[in-house]
Amino acid sequence: MTIQQIQYFLMAAEKMSFTETAKVMYVSQPAVSRQISLLEGEIGLELFRRNKSTLQLTGAGERLAAFFLKNLSGVQRD
């Protein structure tokens, strides 16, 4: 797990959009999607439910976002 993955995850959790996250983070949308997928693979949990038009945090995603926001206040999200 990298700081970059955490930053992308937290921004995506806030924006509920990989596209909007990519714009804010000045990267491509596939780069955000790839990093989130790598993070999910590493921790073995699905963090977002994805379909064509919506993105939604899973229960695990909600808990992880809350954990990061509580414990990693020094991690910059933008």
PEGI-V402089 format. One record per pair of residues at least 24 apart in sequence whose ideal C-beta (glycine too) atoms are under 7 Angstrom apart, sorted by the first residue. I is the first residue (numbers start at 0). J is the second residue. D is the distance in Angstrom with one decimal. If there is no record, write none. Layout:
I	J	D
I	J	D
This chain:
0	38	6.2
0	41	5.8
2	74	6.2
3	34	6.4
4	34	4.9
4	37	6.6
4	38	4.3
5	67	5.9
5	71	6.8
5	74	5.7
6	74	6.4
6	75	6.9
6	76	5.6
7	31	5.2
7	34	4.9
7	35	6.1
8	35	6.1
8	38	6.0
8	46	6.6
9	64	6.4
9	67	5.9
9	76	5.0
10	76	5.4
10	77	7.0
11	35	6.3
12	56	5.8
12	60	6.6
12	64	4.4
15	54	5.0
16	54	5.9
17	54	6.6
23	77	5.8
